[in-house]
Amino acid sequence: HSVPEIIKMYVSKGLLVQARTFFEKCQVHGGLSSKTYAAIMDVYAEKGLYAEAEVVFHAKRDRGREKRDVVEYTVMIKAYGKGKRYRKAFSIFKAMRNSGTWPNECTYNSLIQMFAGGNLVDWAKKVLNQMREAGLKPHYQTYSAIIASYVRQGRLADAVRTFQQMEGEGVKANEVVYGALINGFAEAGRTEEALHYYRKLEDRGIRANRIVLTSLLKGYSKRGYIEGAKVIYESLKKFDGGPDIVASNIMISLYAYFGIVSEAEVIFNNLRQKGQADGATYAVMMKLYQTMGLLNESTELAEEMRQSGLLTDQVSFGRVIAYHAANGQLADCGKLLHEMLARKIMPNMKTFNVLFKILNKGGIPRESLQQLKMSYQERKPYAREAVITCVFSVGGLHAFALESCKAFMTGAVPLDRFAYNVAIYAYGACGQTDRAFNLFMRMKDGGFEPDIVTYNYLVDCYGRANIVEGVKWIYSLMKYHKIEASESLYNAIVNAYRNAKRPDLAKLVSREKRSLFESNRYSVSDIEGEYEQYSESDIERQH
């Protein structure tokens, strides 16, 4: 076996120490050529082990062979690229030229593709210009990498300029280059430009592959061109295996947009029979059924999705939680959230927006909702846990709520006022009012004065505990302007009197509330408008 082959065997088994020891022994005996050094470095480069490749690159050479060959520099650049150490790659590229070793086409192309792949496209373009100045000709893979990088960043004008430059220099584009441009314009909803490059591809005699056609299908879908989309989808059926899941989901989404249930069901049932339907497929069909008023079918799909094991990540859980939230099924939302957390999957930002909508539907006071949103946006400690606790409480899942509450109540970080408020609410909602009162005292001992949210939850506890004097105390604070009058607090006081079996007092306070707020009633739509539902566009972004 050659030295690189033996080192490759060690590296493939994770025996890096043994690989280095063997290399050092070989060095002692001498005779390693520049080609051998490059081959050894390439073993490490393939695994992204740039530090190990560095050791070989900087190793002392035999007398008379101190100068490193261009291939060694090129492989070292590759190793840095694999390890995403782009600055080091550029640094060694400059050191290469300073040492009198001039980069060849392979060096330039590797460096350009590396920068483009890392979305450092401006660096890539700079090196491309240097390559031209050196009289070297980039190949189509190099241009393709730069164009694809521009497209990923939404810099379509730069992508087009690079394409035109490529054509001007006589470098022929392939389906990868055309595919990148078609996909970029399709993503941007610029279907005519996408079609322009599709026609250029056909004029060149290049057969559009599945990726290109799926990109074009996406463009038609974004513009709502259903007839054009049908033609493309039929073309995809001619490939082995037919349209893939991405194309099928896009087509289902388009049918769903126009409310064409039967056509969407044909594709969906075909995917389901083949076991190819994914979370995105189910999400679109659930929304379609829901929009068309077919709630039983939609609910059955949601349960089927859960039973099929398709709830595996933030997005899939978020979609189903959003579905149940839209139908007002708050307990189901809480159960799914608990299952999600049990699998150690934390909700993402979009799902938290849905959770806020659940709290609004569950009757959380406006001030409490605003306080929780602000705490979450400011990334305060335990903000996420507090929101989750409230979701469990509004869904009537009090055991889950207390479990979540205890997690942050016993944490090492001191609690903020919003966390105390949530804990008081959670314990009060499940009937443990003594514990809620204790937390109120602990909150004051911690230096936090009660705010309007605290009083909302505290008066609810007084009502549940039949402590009428406590309800009267908070009412008097508001009536005599010790605390600000609030419609939510009036509502809480009315409900507290009812819970305490004092409908007479509840009636008096309710009458007073109407006289104060009837002309300036708060609408829950003001909050609901802030939260967006999961939509078909999520499917395209996911894929």
N, C-alpha and C positions, 0 to 999 in steps of 0.2 A: 504493500500500500504506500501511496505517496504521503508526504507530510500533511498537506491540506486534507486528504481523505481521513487520516487518523484523527486529526483535530476535529473534523466534522463529526466523527463518531462520538467523540467525547462531548462535544457541544450539544448534539442531539439528545444525549442522555442527561444533560444538565451538569456534567462534570467539568465545570469551568476551571477549577483549580488544577485538575489533572491535565487539562488541555494546555494551560499556560506553562505548567512544569515541563511538559513534553516539548513545547515550542522552545523554551529556554535551553533545554538539553541539545536540541537541534542547532541552536545558535552557536553553542560552544564549539560544536564540530565544524561550523561554518559551511560555506558552499551554497547557501540559500540564494536563489536568484530573485531578481525584482518581481518576476512573474509568480514565483512561489509566495513571496510576501503578499502580493496582491490577492492571490487565491485564498490565503489564510484569512486575510482581512475580510474577504467576501463571505466567508463562512460566518463570521460574527455579524457582518452587515445584514445578511439575510434574516437574522434573528433580532435585529435592532439593537445589538450589543455594541454600541458605539464606543463605550469606554474600553472594552476589550480590544476592539479594532485599533483604538488609539495606541495601546501598548505595543502592538505589532508595528504600527506605522512609525512610531518614534524609537523603535528598538535600534540599538547600535548595529551597523552593517559591517561587513568585511572591508578591510582596507582597499581603497580603490573603487568601492561600490557605495560610497556615502550618499551620492545623489539619488533621490527617489524618482522613479519613472512616472510618466503621466498616468499610467494605469493605476498605480498605487494611490495617487491623488484622487483620481476619479472614484475609486472604490471607497476611499475614506469619506469623500463627499456623499456617496450613497449611504454609508453607515450613519452619518449625521442626519441625513434626510429621513431614514427609517426611524431614527430616534427622535425626530422632530426638533433637532438642534440646528435650526436654520442659520442662526448667526455664526455658529462655529463652522458650518459648511461654507458660508460666504467668506469667512476669515481665512480658511485654509485655501480657498480658491485664489484669494489675493496673494497669500504667501507662496502659492505655487508659481505664480507669474514672477514674483519678486526673486525667487530662487533660480530663475532661468529655465524652468520647465513650462513649456507652453501648452495650454489646454487644447485638446482636439475636439472634433465634433461630438464625440461621445460624452466628454466632460461637460461641454456647454449644454447639450441636450438633457443630460441627467440633472444638472443644476436648475435649468429652467423648469423642467417637469416637476422637480421637487418643490420649488417655490410656488408654482401654480397649484400643485396638490395641497399645499399648506395655506392656500388663499392669500399668499404674498405675491399677488399678480404684478404689482408695480415693480417689485424686485425682479421677477421673472422677465418682464418687458425690458428692464435695464440690461440684464445679461443678454437678452436676445439681440439688442442693439449692438452690444460689444461683440457678439458672435459675428454679426454681419460685417462690422468694421474690421474684424480679423480675416475677412474673406471666406468665411465658412458658411455653409448653407444649412439652415434648420430643416429637419424633416417634418412630415405631416403630424407625427405624434406630438412634437413640440408645440406646433401651432394649436393642435387639438386641446392640449392641456391648458394653454393660455385662454383660449376661447371658452372652454368649460369653466374655468375659474371666474372669468368675467361674468358668465351667465349665472353662476351660483351667487354672485354678489349683486345681481340685478343690473350690471353695467352693460346693457345690451348694445349701446352705441359703440363702446370700446370693443365689444366682441365682433361687431360688424366691421369696424375699421381693421381689426386684425385679420378677419376673414378676407377682406379685400386686398390687404397687403400680401397675404398668403397666395391668393390667386395671381396677383401682379408679379410675384416672383416665380411663377410657374409651378408652385407646389399644389398638387391636386388634392382636394378635400375628399375624405371618405365618408361613409355613413355615420361615423362617430361625430365628425365635425358638424355635418348637417343636422344630426340628431340633437346635438347640444343647442344649436341655434333654434331649431323647431321647438324644443322643450322650453327654452327660455322665453320665447315669444308667446307660446301657449300658456305658460304659467302667468304671464303678465296680462293675459286676456287679449293679446294683440294677434288675433287669429289670421288676419290678412297677411301679416309679415311671416307668420309660421307657414302659411300656405305657399308663400313666395319661395321659401327655401325648400319646401317639399317638392315644388315643381322643378326647381333647379336640380334637386337630387334625381328626379325622374328623367330630366333632360340629359343628365350625365349617364343614364343607363344603369344607375345604381338601384337595386331593389330595396325598397324600404323594409327594414326589419321590424320586429315586434315592438321594440322600444320607440322607434320613430312614429309608428302608427298610434301607439298608446299616447304619446305626447300630443299628436295631432287631435286625437279623440278628446284629450283634456281641453285643448283650445276650443273645440266645438262646444264642449259642455259648458265652459265658462261663459260663452256668448249665447248659449241656449239654442244652438243650431242643431235641432234634433234630427233633421233629415240627413245632414252631412255626417253626423255622428253615427247614424244607422249604417251608412255606406262603409265607414271606416271599421265599424264593429263586424260587419259581414266579411270584410277583408281579413280581419284578425282570425276569423273562424277557419281560414284556409291554412293556417299554420298548424303544425303538429301540436295537439293538445288544445288547440283553439285559444280564445282570449284568456289571458291570465287574470288573477284575482283583482289586480289594479284596474285593468280595463273594464272588467265586469262591474266593479264597484262604481266606477265613473258612470257607466251606462245606467245602472240602477238609480244612481243619484239624479241623472238627467230625467229619467222617467218619473221619479218621485217629484221633481220640481214641477212637472206638468200634470201631476196627479194621475198618471197612467198606471193604475195598479196592476192590471193584467199583464202588461209587458214586463214590468219590474218583477212580478211574481215568477214569470217563466225563467228569467235569469237566476233569480234567487233560489228557486227550487232545484234548478240544475246544479248550482254550486253546492247546495245543501246535500243533494243526493251523492255528489262526488266527495263530500267531506271537505270541500275547499272554502266554504263560507267562513269568513273571519269576523272579528268584532266590528269592523267597519261596515261589513255587509249587513249584519244584524241591526246596527245602529240606524242605518238609512231606512231599512224596512220598517223598523219600529216607529220612526218619525213619520214615514209615509202613512202607515195605518192610523197613527194618532191624528195626523192632519185630516184624514178622511173620515174621522169619527169611528174608526174600527178599533175601539179600545180593548175589546176582548182579545182580538188577534195580536195587538201590540203587546199586551201584558203577557200573553203566552210566549211570544218571542223573547221577551226580557227574561222570563224564567228559563226558557230553553237555552238561551245564551249562557246563563249562569250554570245550568246543569251540564252544559257541553264543555265546561272548563275554559271558556274563552275570556273570562275575566282574569287577566294575567298581569296587567300593568296599570299605570295611572290613567291612561287614556280610556281603556275599555271599562274600568270601574267608573270613571267620571261620566261616560256616556250613559250608562244605565242609571246611575244616581240622578243625572239630569232628567232622564225620562220620567222616573218616579216622582221627582220634584215637580215637574210640569203637570202631573196628574194629581198632585196634592197627597201622594202616598208617603207621608213623612216617616212613618215607622219603617217602611221598606228602605227608605233612604238611610236611616240610622243603622239598620241591620247590615246593609251593604258596606257602609262606612266602617263598621266594626270588623266585618270580614276582611276588608281591605287592610286595616291596621294590623289585624292578627297575622296577615301575611307579610307584615313589615313593608307595606307600600304606602308611602305618605302622599296624600292628595297634592296635586300640582295647583298652580295659581288659578287655572280655569275651574277646577273642581271646587276650590275655596269660594269662587264667585257664586257657584251653584249653592254651596252651603249657606252663604249669606242670604240667598233667595229663600232657602228653606226656613231660615230663622224668621225672615219677614212673614212668610206664609204661616209660620207657627205662632205668630202673635207677639214676638219679642218687641218690647217698646222701642220706638224710633231712636231714642237717645242711646239705648244699649247697643243697638245695631251699629250706630255711628261710632260708638266707643270701641267696639270690637273690630270694626273695619280699620279704624285709625291705628289701633294697636298692631293689627296684622301688617298693615302697610309700612309701619315704622319698624317691623321685625322685632318687637319687644319679646323678651323671654316669656314663654308659656302662652303667647298669643294664639298660636295654632291649636294648642291643647284646649284653651278656653273656648274657642269657636266649636271645636269638636264636642266638647262637653255640653254646650248649649244645644247642638243638633240632637244629641241623644235625649236631652230633656224634653225638647219640643215634640219629639217622636214618641214620648212616653216610655223610653227605654232607660228607666232610672238606674238600674243596676249598672249598665254600661256608663251612664253619666257619672255615678259616684266612683266607679273604677278609674275613669279618666281624670276626675277631679282630684282624687287622692294622689295621682301620679305627680301633679304639679304642686299640690299643697305640701307634699313632703320633700320637694326638691331642695337643692342646695342654694339656688338663687332666690334672694328676697322677692316677695310678691309685690306686684303693682296693684293699684286700686281696681283696675278692670278685672284682675284675677280674683280678688276678694269678692267682687260683685257677682261673678259667675259662680263662685263656690256657694255664696248665699242663695243664689237662685236655684242651683242644682239640689241642695239639701232641702230648701223650702218646697220645691216642686214635688219631691218624693215624700213629703210629710215629716221630715226630720227637722222640725222647726227649732228645737232646742239647740241642735248643732249649728243651725243657721244663725241663731242669736249669738252663740259663742264666737262664731267667725266674725260677726259684726263688731263685737268687743275687741277681738284680736286685731281687727283692721284699725280700730281707733288707737289701740295701744301701739300699733306700728307707725303711727303718725299720719294716718290718712283720714281726713274728714269725709263723711258721707256726701255723695253727690246725688243728682236726680235719679241716676240708675240705682244707686243703693237704696234710696227711699222707695222706689218702685217695688223692688224685690222684698224689702223689709216689711212694707205694709201688707204685701201678699202673705208673708209669714204670720203677721199678727192676725189676719183674717182666718187663715187655716187653723191657728191655735185658739181661736175664739177670744182673743185679747182685744176687746173693743176699745179699751183705753189707749192701747198702742196705736190703733187706727186713728182715733181722735187726735192723738198727739201729733202725728204726721200731718193730718188734715189742718190742724191749727197752725203748724209751721208754715204751711203753704198759704192759708187764708190770711195770716198776718204778715205775709211777705218775708218770713225768715228764710224761706227757700222759694225759688222761682216757680210760678204757676205753670203747669204743664198738662196738656190734654192726656198724655199717657199716665201721669200720676193721678189725675182725676179718675180715669178709668180703673186704675189699680185700687183706688180707695173705694169706689163703688162696688167692685167685685169683692173687696175685703169685707165690707159691711154685709154683703149678701152671704158670704161664706160664714160670717160670724152670726148669722141669723138675725140681722137687723135690717130688714128690707125698708123700714121707714127712713132710716138714715141714708141708706143707699139711694132712695128716691129723691131726698132733699139734695144730696150732692150731685146726682145726675141732672137735676133741674138747673142747678147752679152752673154746671159744666156746659150745658146747652146754651145758656144765655151768654157765656163767655166765648165759646168757640164755634157757634153755628155759622157765623159769617166768615170765618177763616178756617174752614175745615181742612185738615191735612189729608192728602191722598197717598195711599200706599204705592200708587203707580210711580211717584217720584223716586221711590227707592228701586222698584222693580225695573225701571228703565235703565238702571246702572249695570244690570247683570245680563250677560249674553248667554244664549243657550249654545250647546254643541250643535254645529251645523254640518252640512255636506262638505264645506270647505275643509273641515278637519280631516276628512278622509283623504283628500288630495295632499294635504300637508304631511299626513302620516306616511304616505307612500312616496 
